Amino acid sequence: MEKKLKYTFGEFTIYSNYMVAVMREGVTISNEKYDAIIDITKKYYGDSKPFVYITHRNNSYAINPKVYLETSKIDNLLGFAVVTGEKIMIDNSDIEKLFLQKPFEIFSTLEDAYKWANKLCENKSDESLT
């Protein structure tokens, strides 16, 4: 499955095990935009299909840290990945990690994030078999 979605604040690509978000330059992710992202996850993953959220940070944008507290409550979200090579974004992501109660990793390539996401989903699938 691959589905591309465009919004005024960013673009999302939906895959079977993960979604990739690319936010537009200068946006702030607050409650309204967060609610739209939650609607996307519910539409494509429901309340039970495990998935990983990958944000490809090639633009600068802001996030209200309270969003992460709500994100931690999504039961079928297995992990959160940030893909960036910029030091400032890596430093910001290290702070964001403190607010999310899910596995949170930072990668320099999308391919590495995809591998990690697929591994998390495979491990979850293996758990359900035992």
Short mmCIF file of the C-alpha atoms (twelve columns), coordinates in Angstrom:
data_MODEL
# 
_entry.id   MODEL 
# 
loop_
_atom_site.group_PDB 
_atom_site.id 
_atom_site.type_symbol 
_atom_site.label_atom_id 
_atom_site.label_alt_id 
_atom_site.label_comp_id 
_atom_site.label_asym_id 
_atom_site.label_seq_id 
_atom_site.Cartn_x 
_atom_site.Cartn_y 
_atom_site.Cartn_z 
_atom_site.pdbx_PDB_model_num 
ATOM 1   C CA . MET A 1   0.000  0.000   0.000  1 
ATOM 2   C CA . GLU A 2   1.271  3.471   -0.860 1 
ATOM 3   C CA . LYS A 3   -0.955 6.518   -0.723 1 
ATOM 4   C CA . LYS A 4   0.180  10.157  -1.028 1 
ATOM 5   C CA . LEU A 5   -1.766 12.858  0.787  1 
ATOM 6   C CA . LYS A 6   -1.246 16.628  0.502  1 
ATOM 7   C CA . TYR A 7   -2.329 19.166  3.099  1 
ATOM 8   C CA . THR A 8   -1.630 22.871  3.427  1 
ATOM 9   C CA . PHE A 9   0.863  22.148  6.225  1 
ATOM 10  C CA . GLY A 10  2.597  19.061  4.807  1 
ATOM 11  C CA . GLU A 11  2.607  15.891  2.752  1 
ATOM 12  C CA . PHE A 12  2.130  12.344  3.974  1 
ATOM 13  C CA . THR A 13  2.905  9.037   2.321  1 
ATOM 14  C CA . ILE A 14  1.133  6.026   3.774  1 
ATOM 15  C CA . TYR A 15  2.752  2.576   3.651  1 
ATOM 16  C CA . SER A 16  1.625  -0.650  5.280  1 
ATOM 17  C CA . ASN A 17  3.967  -0.393  8.294  1 
ATOM 18  C CA . TYR A 18  4.702  3.318   8.486  1 
ATOM 19  C CA . MET A 19  3.758  6.781   7.352  1 
ATOM 20  C CA . VAL A 20  6.236  9.428   6.215  1 
ATOM 21  C CA . ALA A 21  5.498  13.076  6.931  1 
ATOM 22  C CA . VAL A 22  7.210  16.053  5.300  1 
ATOM 23  C CA . MET A 23  6.025  19.287  6.877  1 
ATOM 24  C CA . ARG A 24  6.142  22.583  5.038  1 
ATOM 25  C CA . GLU A 25  8.715  25.217  5.922  1 
ATOM 26  C CA . GLY A 26  7.712  27.446  8.823  1 
ATOM 27  C CA . VAL A 27  4.542  25.669  9.981  1 
ATOM 28  C CA . THR A 28  3.742  25.055  13.639 1 
ATOM 29  C CA . ILE A 29  2.267  21.695  14.559 1 
ATOM 30  C CA . SER A 30  -0.345 22.492  17.176 1 
ATOM 31  C CA . ASN A 31  -3.725 20.998  18.076 1 
ATOM 32  C CA . GLU A 32  -5.535 21.656  14.776 1 
ATOM 33  C CA . LYS A 33  -2.806 20.171  12.585 1 
ATOM 34  C CA . TYR A 34  -2.246 17.363  15.080 1 
ATOM 35  C CA . ASP A 35  -5.950 16.464  14.869 1 
ATOM 36  C CA . ALA A 36  -5.648 16.218  11.075 1 
ATOM 37  C CA . ILE A 37  -2.646 13.889  11.448 1 
ATOM 38  C CA . ILE A 38  -4.596 11.744  13.918 1 
ATOM 39  C CA . ASP A 39  -7.453 11.533  11.411 1 
ATOM 40  C CA . ILE A 40  -4.980 10.237  8.816  1 
ATOM 41  C CA . THR A 41  -3.638 7.568   11.171 1 
ATOM 42  C CA . LYS A 42  -7.149 6.429   12.123 1 
ATOM 43  C CA . LYS A 43  -8.235 6.238   8.483  1 
ATOM 44  C CA . TYR A 44  -5.267 4.140   7.342  1 
ATOM 45  C CA . TYR A 45  -4.269 2.210   10.486 1 
ATOM 46  C CA . GLY A 46  -7.446 2.239   12.568 1 
ATOM 47  C CA . ASP A 47  -7.071 1.535   16.265 1 
ATOM 48  C CA . SER A 48  -5.238 -1.757  15.924 1 
ATOM 49  C CA . LYS A 49  -2.912 -1.904  12.871 1 
ATOM 50  C CA . PRO A 50  0.628  -1.313  14.183 1 
ATOM 51  C CA . PHE A 51  2.565  1.478   12.489 1 
ATOM 52  C CA . VAL A 52  5.520  3.838   12.888 1 
ATOM 53  C CA . TYR A 53  5.458  7.583   12.267 1 
ATOM 54  C CA . ILE A 54  8.487  8.851   10.322 1 
ATOM 55  C CA . THR A 55  9.065  12.568  9.939  1 
ATOM 56  C CA . HIS A 56  11.482 13.566  7.174  1 
ATOM 57  C CA . ARG A 57  12.742 16.910  8.431  1 
ATOM 58  C CA . ASN A 58  14.126 18.624  5.387  1 
ATOM 59  C CA . ASN A 59  12.244 21.829  6.301  1 
ATOM 60  C CA . SER A 60  12.310 23.870  9.483  1 
ATOM 61  C CA . TYR A 61  9.074  23.852  11.492 1 
ATOM 62  C CA . ALA A 62  7.912  24.023  15.095 1 
ATOM 63  C CA . ILE A 63  6.062  21.498  17.235 1 
ATOM 64  C CA . ASN A 64  4.112  22.145  20.392 1 
ATOM 65  C CA . PRO A 65  5.673  19.592  22.816 1 
ATOM 66  C CA . LYS A 66  2.231  18.845  24.290 1 
ATOM 67  C CA . VAL A 67  1.454  17.078  21.012 1 
ATOM 68  C CA . TYR A 68  3.881  14.329  22.034 1 
ATOM 69  C CA . LEU A 69  2.008  13.708  25.269 1 
ATOM 70  C CA . GLU A 70  -1.131 13.002  23.229 1 
ATOM 71  C CA . THR A 71  0.816  11.002  20.641 1 
ATOM 72  C CA . SER A 72  2.025  8.659   23.394 1 
ATOM 73  C CA . LYS A 73  -1.604 7.616   23.916 1 
ATOM 74  C CA . ILE A 74  -1.947 6.097   20.414 1 
ATOM 75  C CA . ASP A 75  -1.925 2.386   21.240 1 
ATOM 76  C CA . ASN A 76  -1.009 1.088   17.782 1 
ATOM 77  C CA . LEU A 77  1.832  3.593   17.269 1 
ATOM 78  C CA . LEU A 78  4.950  1.480   17.765 1 
ATOM 79  C CA . GLY A 79  7.577  4.167   17.303 1 
ATOM 80  C CA . PHE A 80  8.534  7.609   16.084 1 
ATOM 81  C CA . ALA A 81  11.469 8.315   13.764 1 
ATOM 82  C CA . VAL A 82  13.087 11.585  12.749 1 
ATOM 83  C CA . VAL A 83  15.155 11.683  9.568  1 
ATOM 84  C CA . THR A 84  17.540 14.617  9.352  1 
ATOM 85  C CA . GLY A 85  21.180 15.433  8.902  1 
ATOM 86  C CA . GLU A 86  21.086 18.905  10.414 1 
ATOM 87  C CA . LYS A 87  22.604 19.320  13.868 1 
ATOM 88  C CA . ILE A 88  19.993 21.804  15.104 1 
ATOM 89  C CA . MET A 89  17.177 19.407  14.158 1 
ATOM 90  C CA . ILE A 90  18.996 16.515  15.808 1 
ATOM 91  C CA . ASP A 91  19.399 18.589  18.980 1 
ATOM 92  C CA . ASN A 92  15.708 19.552  18.902 1 
ATOM 93  C CA . SER A 93  14.739 15.913  18.386 1 
ATOM 94  C CA . ASP A 94  16.771 14.879  21.423 1 
ATOM 95  C CA . ILE A 95  14.611 17.254  23.489 1 
ATOM 96  C CA . GLU A 96  11.394 16.045  21.841 1 
ATOM 97  C CA . LYS A 97  12.296 12.469  22.864 1 
ATOM 98  C CA . LEU A 98  11.705 13.456  26.464 1 
ATOM 99  C CA . PHE A 99  8.002  14.080  25.792 1 
ATOM 100 C CA . LEU A 100 7.169  10.882  23.892 1 
ATOM 101 C CA . GLN A 101 6.627  7.612   25.724 1 
ATOM 102 C CA . LYS A 102 7.291  5.458   22.638 1 
ATOM 103 C CA . PRO A 103 10.486 4.281   20.968 1 
ATOM 104 C CA . PHE A 104 12.014 7.373   19.333 1 
ATOM 105 C CA . GLU A 105 15.015 7.233   17.016 1 
ATOM 106 C CA . ILE A 106 16.894 9.705   14.846 1 
ATOM 107 C CA . PHE A 107 18.250 8.612   11.456 1 
ATOM 108 C CA . SER A 108 20.255 10.250  8.713  1 
ATOM 109 C CA . THR A 109 18.507 8.368   5.881  1 
ATOM 110 C CA . LEU A 110 14.935 7.365   5.123  1 
ATOM 111 C CA . GLU A 111 16.121 3.848   4.275  1 
ATOM 112 C CA . ASP A 112 17.454 3.354   7.816  1 
ATOM 113 C CA . ALA A 113 14.180 4.654   9.264  1 
ATOM 114 C CA . TYR A 114 12.198 2.269   7.011  1 
ATOM 115 C CA . LYS A 115 14.284 -0.697  8.199  1 
ATOM 116 C CA . TRP A 116 13.755 0.252   11.844 1 
ATOM 117 C CA . ALA A 117 10.014 0.721   11.320 1 
ATOM 118 C CA . ASN A 118 9.654  -2.613  9.548  1 
ATOM 119 C CA . LYS A 119 11.629 -4.341  12.315 1 
ATOM 120 C CA . LEU A 120 9.363  -2.843  15.012 1 
ATOM 121 C CA . CYS A 121 6.292  -4.045  13.122 1 
ATOM 122 C CA . GLU A 122 7.778  -7.509  12.535 1 
ATOM 123 C CA . ASN A 123 8.623  -7.839  16.229 1 
ATOM 124 C CA . LYS A 124 5.067  -6.825  17.136 1 
ATOM 125 C CA . SER A 125 3.726  -9.385  14.672 1 
ATOM 126 C CA . ASP A 126 5.993  -12.074 16.158 1 
ATOM 127 C CA . GLU A 127 4.712  -11.197 19.652 1 
ATOM 128 C CA . SER A 128 1.127  -11.699 18.564 1 
ATOM 129 C CA . LEU A 129 1.970  -15.206 17.312 1 
ATOM 130 C CA . THR A 130 3.208  -16.388 20.685 1 
# 
